[in-house]
Amino acid sequence: MTSPRPLRLVFAGTPDVAVPSLRALHAAGHDIAAVVTRPDAPLGRKRVLTPSPVAQAADELGLRVIRAARLDADATEAITALAPELAVVVAYGGLVREPLLSAPRHGWINLHFSLLPRWRGSAPVQHALIAGDAELGTAVFQLVRELDAGDVYAQEAVPLPDDATAGEALAVLAEAGAAQLVDVVSTIAAGNAQARPQEGDPTPAPKLELADGLLEWTEPADRVFARYRGVTPEPGAHTTLDGARFKILRMARAGAGAPLAPGETAAAKDGVLVGTGTEPLLLTRVQPAGKGAMAAADWFRGLRETARLGA
């Protein structure tokens, strides 16, 4: 839905999931005075300084880019000088504080990838999947001093495949959320936007650490699979094999299968079965320590003896 009147915006975002929102706001005809993003970061084995996905998209659209590791006094001065009517943030990676928070006439709004107040924080999708939530979704809310606590303009559950990983879920939510965000900006421009306070008890969704990706094979299969979904691709699902880290890159539900002890492995038609506290799960792609990614079946065929994961 195109806004009845273009707004002068500042957009803040950094990773791939923010790009659909930037493109959608630009396509809707809004005057994007500048795009704020994190500085170029070293990537790959050669550590080449690389612009963020949002910076690359902004360059393609011919938009001014402000690179800022945090929204400090210099960034505040640069943004305020642009006199934006509204500021929009999608996964920028830094906090917005006063006086910048109140600088735009309509303040700041945030596209968040959860059904607020559930999962406030930097990793809402990951935590929702690990917890086995039946529904995931998006919310657009007014930014306030307290983390992800502002009044909500729009919120919607988004259907997802029941085996979607966090990376796959975020790609779907980013597209759905971009359309939702454009609609909210349109209502703000028209002067008829309405936001409601969040209802219910908030749950935290802090950034995940490497240890959060460890799979415990003694847990029920549903819980193991839920954690795998939530930590894929980052920080990455893993177990141990002979004391070394063993990455689980792709996993699926196995359906019916012969019972296996937790961590015990067995060959299967499409990969390798691994036992849990209940039924087995199916490994399809793995990365042993010191080796490249490979099909789980190829890894298993190269073993001299049956492997037990988690040991």
Phi, psi and chi 1 to 4 in degrees:
 res  aa     phi    psi   chi1   chi2   chi3   chi4
   1 MET       -  123.6 -177.1  170.1   83.4      -
   2 THR   -81.3  139.6  -57.9      -      -      -
   3 SER   -65.4  141.3  168.7      -      -      -
   4 PRO   -65.8  -22.4   23.2  -33.7      -      -
   5 ARG  -145.5  123.5 -179.7 -178.7   71.5   83.0
   6 PRO   -61.2  138.4  -20.9   32.4      -      -
   7 LEU  -101.5  149.6  -75.7  179.6      -      -
   8 ARG   -85.3  116.7 -176.2  167.7  174.4   80.1
   9 LEU  -118.1  155.0  -54.5  177.4      -      -
  10 VAL  -117.7  133.5  163.7      -      -      -
  11 PHE  -114.5  130.9 -179.0   90.4      -      -
  12 ALA  -120.5  124.3      -      -      -      -
  13 GLY  -171.1  164.7      -      -      -      -
  14 THR  -134.2  -56.9  -61.0      -      -      -
  15 PRO   -84.6 -178.2   31.8  -34.7      -      -
  16 ASP   -54.9  -37.5  -74.9  -45.5      -      -
  17 VAL   -66.1  -16.3  -67.1      -      -      -
  18 ALA   -87.9  -17.0      -      -      -      -
  19 VAL   -63.2  -45.0  171.6      -      -      -
  20 PRO   -57.0  -35.8  -26.6   36.6      -      -
  21 SER   -67.2  -43.7  -69.0      -      -      -
  22 LEU   -61.1  -46.6  174.0   59.5      -      -
  23 ARG   -64.3  -38.8  -67.2 -169.0 -177.3  -80.7
  24 ALA   -67.4  -41.7      -      -      -      -
  25 LEU   -66.0  -38.5  -70.7  167.7      -      -
  26 HIS   -65.2  -44.0 -176.9  -92.0      -      -
  27 ALA   -65.4  -28.7      -      -      -      -
  28 ALA   -75.6   -4.8      -      -      -      -
  29 GLY    93.9   10.0      -      -      -      -
  30 HIS   -74.8  151.5  -66.8  -68.7      -      -
  31 ASP   -86.3   96.9  175.6   16.9      -      -
  32 ILE   -88.5  100.7  -57.9  176.0      -      -
  33 ALA   -68.0  -32.3      -      -      -      -
  34 ALA  -165.3  157.1      -      -      -      -
  35 VAL  -116.7  123.6  172.7      -      -      -
  36 VAL  -100.6  129.8 -175.9      -      -      -
  37 THR  -147.9  165.6 -168.9      -      -      -
  38 ARG   -70.1  154.9  -54.3  -84.3  -73.5 -174.6
  39 PRO   -61.4  161.0  -22.2   33.5      -      -
  40 ASP   -54.7  142.2  -62.5   -1.6      -      -
  41 ALA  -123.2  147.0      -      -      -      -
  42 PRO   -71.8  127.2   23.7  -31.0      -      -
  43 LEU  -127.5  155.4  -63.6  179.9      -      -
  44 GLY    76.2  177.1      -      -      -      -
  45 ARG   -63.9  -32.0  -68.8 -176.2  177.8  179.9
  46 LYS   -87.4   -1.0  -64.2 -175.2  177.7 -180.0
  47 ARG    54.7   48.2  -48.4  -59.8  -72.4  167.2
  48 VAL   -77.9  129.9  177.0      -      -      -
  49 LEU   -63.5  122.7  -81.5  178.9      -      -
  50 THR  -129.7  132.0  -55.2      -      -      -
  51 PRO   -62.1  151.2  -18.1   30.4      -      -
  52 SER   -64.4  158.3   73.2      -      -      -
  53 PRO   -54.7  -37.2  -30.2   37.9      -      -
  54 VAL   -68.0  -40.6  163.6      -      -      -
  55 ALA   -61.4  -41.0      -      -      -      -
  56 GLN   -64.3  -41.9  -65.5  178.5   49.4      -
  57 ALA   -66.1  -39.9      -      -      -      -
  58 ALA   -62.6  -41.3      -      -      -      -
  59 ASP   -61.5  -42.3  -74.6  -19.7      -      -
  60 GLU   -61.8  -34.0  -68.6  172.4   11.5      -
  61 LEU   -87.9   -2.0  -62.9  172.0      -      -
  62 GLY    74.6   30.3      -      -      -      -
  63 LEU  -100.9  148.9  -59.5  173.6      -      -
  64 ARG   -67.1  138.4  175.1 -176.4  174.7 -177.0
  65 VAL  -117.0  129.4  176.4      -      -      -
  66 ILE  -110.9  115.9  -61.5  173.4      -      -
  67 ARG   -93.9  122.8  -71.8  170.6  167.8   81.9
  68 ALA  -147.3  126.1      -      -      -      -
  69 ALA   -69.4  -28.1      -      -      -      -
  70 ARG  -153.4  161.0   56.4 -168.1  179.5   91.8
  71 LEU   -87.6   73.4  -61.5  178.4      -      -
  72 ASP   -87.8 -164.9   55.9   12.9      -      -
  73 ALA   -61.8  -40.1      -      -      -      -
  74 ASP   -65.3  -45.0  -69.3  -20.7      -      -
  75 ALA   -64.7  -40.5      -      -      -      -
  76 THR   -59.6  -44.1  -64.4      -      -      -
  77 GLU   -63.2  -43.7 -177.5  178.8   -1.8      -
  78 ALA   -65.1  -41.6      -      -      -      -
  79 ILE   -71.7  -43.8  -65.6  169.0      -      -
  80 THR   -61.9  -36.1  -57.2      -      -      -
  81 ALA   -63.1  -21.8      -      -      -      -
  82 LEU   -80.2  -10.9  -62.1  170.6      -      -
  83 ALA    51.8   54.6      -      -      -      -
  84 PRO   -72.0  147.1   27.6  -34.8      -      -
  85 GLU   -80.4  -29.5  -63.2  174.8  -86.8      -
  86 LEU  -149.2  143.7  175.2   70.5      -      -
  87 ALA  -117.7  140.4      -      -      -      -
  88 VAL  -122.9  131.9  177.3      -      -      -
  89 VAL  -125.5  133.2   59.8      -      -      -
  90 VAL  -136.9  103.4 -176.4      -      -      -
  91 ALA    53.0   48.7      -      -      -      -
  92 TYR   -70.7  -43.8  161.6   67.6      -      -
  93 GLY   102.6   22.4      -      -      -      -
  94 GLY  -159.5  159.2      -      -      -      -
  95 LEU   -86.1  148.6  -63.6  176.7      -      -
  96 VAL  -105.5  120.0 -175.5      -      -      -
  97 ARG  -118.1  167.8  -61.9 -177.2  174.0   89.7
  98 GLU   -68.9  146.6  -63.6  -68.6    1.9      -
  99 PRO   -86.8   -1.9   32.4  -37.3      -      -
 100 LEU   -65.5  -33.5 -176.1   57.3      -      -
 101 LEU   -58.5  -35.6 -169.4   60.4      -      -
 102 SER   -99.7    2.0  -59.6      -      -      -
 103 ALA   -65.0  -48.3      -      -      -      -
 104 PRO   -70.3  148.4  -18.3   32.7      -      -
 105 ARG   -58.0  -38.7 -179.8  157.1   59.7   92.2
 106 HIS   -99.4   10.2  -63.3  -67.8      -      -
 107 GLY    71.6 -152.8      -      -      -      -
 108 TRP  -117.7  140.2  -70.4   68.3      -      -
 109 ILE  -120.7  152.6   61.3  172.2      -      -
 110 ASN  -128.7  131.2 -178.5 -159.5      -      -
 111 LEU   -90.0  120.6  170.1   62.2      -      -
 112 HIS  -120.4  141.8 -172.1   69.2      -      -
 113 PHE   -96.0   59.4  -59.6  112.9      -      -
 114 SER  -159.6  170.9   85.1      -      -      -
 115 LEU   -96.5   87.9  -60.4  172.9      -      -
 116 LEU   -60.1  146.2  -68.1  170.3      -      -
 117 PRO   -88.0   10.4   34.1  -37.7      -      -
 118 ARG   -73.4  131.9 -168.5  158.0  175.2   79.3
 119 TRP    64.7   66.7  -53.6  124.6      -      -
 120 ARG   -85.0  128.1  -67.3  179.1 -178.7  174.8
 121 GLY   141.8 -169.6      -      -      -      -
 122 SER   -85.8  -11.3   62.1      -      -      -
 123 ALA  -132.0   56.9      -      -      -      -
 124 PRO   -66.8  -41.2   24.5  -34.6      -      -
 125 VAL   -66.9  -43.3  172.2      -      -      -
 126 GLN   -59.7  -47.0  -67.0   89.0  -27.1      -
 127 HIS   -68.2  -37.0  -78.2  -83.6      -      -
 128 ALA   -62.2  -41.7      -      -      -      -
 129 LEU   -69.8  -43.1  -68.7  176.0      -      -
 130 ILE   -60.1  -37.6  -69.4  170.9      -      -
 131 ALA   -77.0   -9.1      -      -      -      -
 132 GLY    76.0   27.6      -      -      -      -
 133 ASP   -57.2  137.3  -75.2    8.8      -      -
 134 ALA   -73.8  -28.1      -      -      -      -
 135 GLU  -127.6  138.8  -77.4 -170.9  -33.9      -
 136 LEU  -121.4  162.6  -79.6   73.7      -      -
 137 GLY  -171.8 -165.5      -      -      -      -
 138 THR  -130.0  156.1   57.6      -      -      -
 139 ALA  -144.8  142.1      -      -      -      -
 140 VAL  -114.3  122.7  179.0      -      -      -
 141 PHE  -138.2  164.3   68.6   95.3      -      -
 142 GLN   -79.0  127.2 -169.7   76.8   38.0      -
 143 LEU   -73.1  133.0 -141.6   58.8      -      -
 144 VAL  -131.3  178.3  -64.8      -      -      -
 145 ARG   -62.6  -41.2  -68.9 -176.0 -177.8 -177.1
 146 GLU   -73.9  141.0 -174.4 -179.4   -8.9      -
 147 LEU   -60.4  118.6 -179.7   66.0      -      -
 148 ASP    53.9   33.4  -61.4  -20.6      -      -
 149 ALA  -109.2    1.1      -      -      -      -
 150 GLY   -71.5  167.7      -      -      -      -
 151 ASP   -63.5  145.9  -68.2   -6.9      -      -
 152 VAL  -100.4  127.0  175.8      -      -      -
 153 TYR   -83.1  -38.9  -73.4  102.9      -      -
 154 ALA  -155.7  145.5      -      -      -      -
 155 GLN  -150.7  139.6 -175.1  159.1  -79.2      -
 156 GLU  -153.2  133.5 -177.3  179.9    8.2      -
 157 ALA   -74.8  142.1      -      -      -      -
 158 VAL  -121.5  122.1  177.8      -      -      -
 159 PRO   -63.3  138.2  -19.0   31.3      -      -
 160 LEU  -138.5  150.0  -67.4  163.6      -      -
 161 PRO   -58.7  145.4  -20.7   31.7      -      -
 162 ASP   -76.1    2.2   63.8    3.6      -      -
 163 ASP  -119.6   11.6   61.4  -10.3      -      -
 164 ALA   -64.3  134.5      -      -      -      -
 165 THR   -80.5  172.2   63.1      -      -      -
 166 ALA   -59.8  -41.4      -      -      -      -
 167 GLY   -63.1  -43.1      -      -      -      -
 168 GLU   -68.2  -40.8  -67.2  161.9  -12.1      -
 169 ALA   -64.0  -42.9      -      -      -      -
 170 LEU   -62.5  -36.1  -84.7  165.8      -      -
 171 ALA   -62.8  -40.8      -      -      -      -
 172 VAL   -69.2  -46.1  174.2      -      -      -
 173 LEU   -64.3  -33.9  -66.1  171.2      -      -
 174 ALA   -63.1  -39.9      -      -      -      -
 175 GLU   -71.3  -46.5  -65.2  -68.9  -16.9      -
 176 ALA   -62.9  -41.1      -      -      -      -
 177 GLY   -67.6  -32.6      -      -      -      -
 178 ALA   -62.3  -43.3      -      -      -      -
 179 ALA   -64.9  -41.1      -      -      -      -
 180 GLN   -62.4  -42.2 -175.1 -176.6   60.8      -
 181 LEU   -62.8  -44.8 -179.1   62.7      -      -
 182 VAL   -60.3  -40.9  170.0      -      -      -
 183 ASP   -61.5  -43.0  -73.9  -13.2      -      -
 184 VAL   -65.2  -44.0  169.2      -      -      -
 185 VAL   -60.8  -36.5  173.3      -      -      -
 186 SER   -63.4  -41.3  -64.0      -      -      -
 187 THR   -69.3  -34.3   63.1      -      -      -
 188 ILE   -65.6  -43.3  -68.0  173.0      -      -
 189 ALA   -63.1  -35.3      -      -      -      -
 190 ALA   -79.8  -11.6      -      -      -      -
 191 GLY    81.9   15.5      -      -      -      -
 192 ASN  -123.4   25.8   54.8   17.7      -      -
 193 ALA   -72.5  140.6      -      -      -      -
 194 GLN  -131.1  129.6  -65.9 -176.4  -15.9      -
 195 ALA  -119.6  147.3      -      -      -      -
 196 ARG  -121.5  149.0   57.4  173.5  178.5   76.7
 197 PRO   -63.0  149.9  -20.7   32.4      -      -
 198 GLN   -68.8  144.0  -63.5 -178.0   28.6      -
 199 GLU  -121.6  135.9  -61.9  178.7   -5.3      -
 200 GLY   109.1  175.3      -      -      -      -
 201 ASP   -86.1  127.3  -64.2  -33.5      -      -
 202 PRO   -71.6  150.8   25.3  -32.5      -      -
 203 THR  -124.1  141.9   50.9      -      -      -
 204 PRO   -83.7  148.4   30.0  -34.1      -      -
 205 ALA  -134.9   68.5      -      -      -      -
 206 PRO   -69.5  164.2   27.2  -35.0      -      -
 207 LYS   -57.0  138.9 -179.5 -179.8  177.9 -179.6
 208 LEU   -80.0  148.0  -63.2 -179.4      -      -
 209 GLU  -107.1  168.3  -55.1  -65.8  -21.7      -
 210 LEU   -55.1  -39.6 -178.9   62.1      -      -
 211 ALA   -62.9  -23.9      -      -      -      -
 212 ASP   -67.5  -17.0  -68.4  -50.8      -      -
 213 GLY   -87.2   -2.0      -      -      -      -
 214 LEU   -71.4  125.3 -179.9   64.3      -      -
 215 LEU   -91.2  131.7  -56.2 -178.2      -      -
 216 GLU  -104.5  107.6  -62.3  -72.6   -6.1      -
 217 TRP   -70.5  -15.6  -58.0  112.1      -      -
 218 THR   -76.0  -13.5   55.0      -      -      -
 219 GLU   -76.6  160.8  -68.1 -172.8  -23.2      -
 220 PRO   -59.8  152.0  -22.4   32.7      -      -
 221 ALA   -55.8  -40.3      -      -      -      -
 222 ASP   -60.1  -39.9  -75.2  -12.0      -      -
 223 ARG   -72.8  -38.1  -69.9 -172.2   61.6 -178.3
 224 VAL   -63.9  -44.8  176.0      -      -      -
 225 PHE   -67.2  -36.8 -168.2   65.5      -      -
 226 ALA   -63.0  -41.8      -      -      -      -
 227 ARG   -67.1  -43.0 -179.1  165.0  -66.1  -85.9
 228 TYR   -54.2  -46.8  151.9   75.8      -      -
 229 ARG   -60.6  -43.6  -67.6  174.9   64.2 -162.3
 230 GLY   -70.4  -26.4      -      -      -      -
 231 VAL  -105.0    9.2  -59.0      -      -      -
 232 THR  -107.8  122.4  -59.4      -      -      -
 233 PRO   -91.7  -14.1   32.9  -36.5      -      -
 234 GLU  -124.7  137.6  -66.1  -67.8  -19.9      -
 235 PRO   -79.8    0.0   30.7  -36.7      -      -
 236 GLY   103.2  130.9      -      -      -      -
 237 ALA   -77.5  139.3      -      -      -      -
 238 HIS  -154.9  163.9   62.6  -85.8      -      -
 239 THR  -138.5 -164.9 -176.6      -      -      -
 240 THR  -124.4  150.7   53.2      -      -      -
 241 LEU  -141.3  116.8  178.0   61.3      -      -
 242 ASP    54.4   36.7  -62.9  -31.0      -      -
 243 GLY    83.0   -3.5      -      -      -      -
 244 ALA  -105.7  154.1      -      -      -      -
 245 ARG   -69.1  133.2 -173.3  165.0  174.2 -113.3
 246 PHE  -128.6  114.2 -176.1   90.5      -      -
 247 LYS   -84.2  137.6  -62.5  179.5 -177.7  179.2
 248 ILE  -105.4  105.3  -51.1  -63.6      -      -
 249 LEU   -89.0  -37.4  -56.3 -178.8      -      -
 250 ARG  -139.3  136.2  -63.3  -61.7  -59.8 -178.3
 251 MET  -142.8  152.5  178.5 -169.6  -75.5      -
 252 ALA  -142.3  162.4      -      -      -      -
 253 ARG   -70.7  138.8  -65.2 -177.4  178.4   88.9
 254 ALA   -91.9  -17.4      -      -      -      -
 255 GLY    73.2 -148.9      -      -      -      -
 256 ALA   -69.8  142.1      -      -      -      -
 257 GLY  -168.0  161.3      -      -      -      -
 258 ALA   -62.9  139.8      -      -      -      -
 259 PRO   -64.0  142.0   21.6  -31.6      -      -
 260 LEU  -131.3  147.8  -65.5  169.9      -      -
 261 ALA   -67.4  153.7      -      -      -      -
 262 PRO   -53.0  124.5  -28.6   36.8      -      -
 263 GLY    86.1  -12.8      -      -      -      -
 264 GLU   -71.1  142.1 -176.6 -177.7   -2.4      -
 265 THR  -116.9  156.0   55.7      -      -      -
 266 ALA  -155.7  146.9      -      -      -      -
 267 ALA   -66.3  145.5      -      -      -      -
 268 ALA  -137.5  166.7      -      -      -      -
 269 LYS   -59.4  -42.0 -180.0 -179.8  179.0 -178.7
 270 ASP  -107.9   11.1  -59.8  -40.9      -      -
 271 GLY   164.0 -136.6      -      -      -      -
 272 VAL  -132.3  126.9  176.8      -      -      -
 273 LEU   -80.4  143.8  -66.2  171.6      -      -
 274 VAL  -134.4  133.8   56.8      -      -      -
 275 GLY   -75.8  148.9      -      -      -      -
 276 THR  -128.6 -167.1   71.9      -      -      -
 277 GLY   -70.0  -13.4      -      -      -      -
 278 THR  -128.7 -117.0   53.5      -      -      -
 279 GLU   -83.5  160.6   67.9  -88.0    9.5      -
 280 PRO   -69.6  160.4  -17.4   30.8      -      -
 281 LEU  -115.8  163.8  -68.8  168.2      -      -
 282 LEU  -111.3  119.6 -178.6   69.6      -      -
 283 LEU   -87.6  132.0  -51.9 -178.1      -      -
 284 THR  -117.5  -25.2   58.1      -      -      -
 285 ARG  -146.0  132.7 -167.0  159.0 -175.7   82.1
 286 VAL  -139.0  169.9  -60.0      -      -      -
 287 GLN  -142.2  100.4 -174.9  174.4   -4.4      -
 288 PRO   -67.0  159.8  -16.7   30.5      -      -
 289 ALA   -58.4  131.6      -      -      -      -
 290 GLY    77.5    6.8      -      -      -      -
 291 LYS  -129.3  169.0  -62.9 -176.1  178.6  180.0
 292 GLY   -83.2  171.9      -      -      -      -
 293 ALA   -65.1  143.5      -      -      -      -
 294 MET  -153.6  162.9   63.5 -178.6   69.6      -
 295 ALA   -62.7  138.5      -      -      -      -
 296 ALA   -60.5  -36.5      -      -      -      -
 297 ALA   -62.6  -38.9      -      -      -      -
 298 ASP   -66.5  -41.8  -67.3  -19.0      -      -
 299 TRP   -59.9  -45.1  160.7   72.6      -      -
 300 PHE   -66.2  -38.3 -165.5   77.2      -      -
 301 ARG   -65.5  -25.9  -81.9 -165.6  -66.0  -90.6
 302 GLY   -84.8   -0.7      -      -      -      -
 303 LEU   -79.2  145.9  -64.8  178.1      -      -
 304 ARG   -84.7  -25.3  -65.2 -179.3  178.5  178.5
 305 GLU  -146.4  160.8   58.0 -175.8   34.5      -
 306 THR   -61.1  133.9  -59.9      -      -      -
 307 ALA   -88.7  148.0      -      -      -      -
 308 ARG  -120.3  114.5 -171.5 -180.0 -169.9   91.7
 309 LEU   -80.3  149.2  -59.4  179.6      -      -
 310 GLY    90.9    7.9      -      -      -      -
 311 ALA  -115.4      -      -      -      -      -
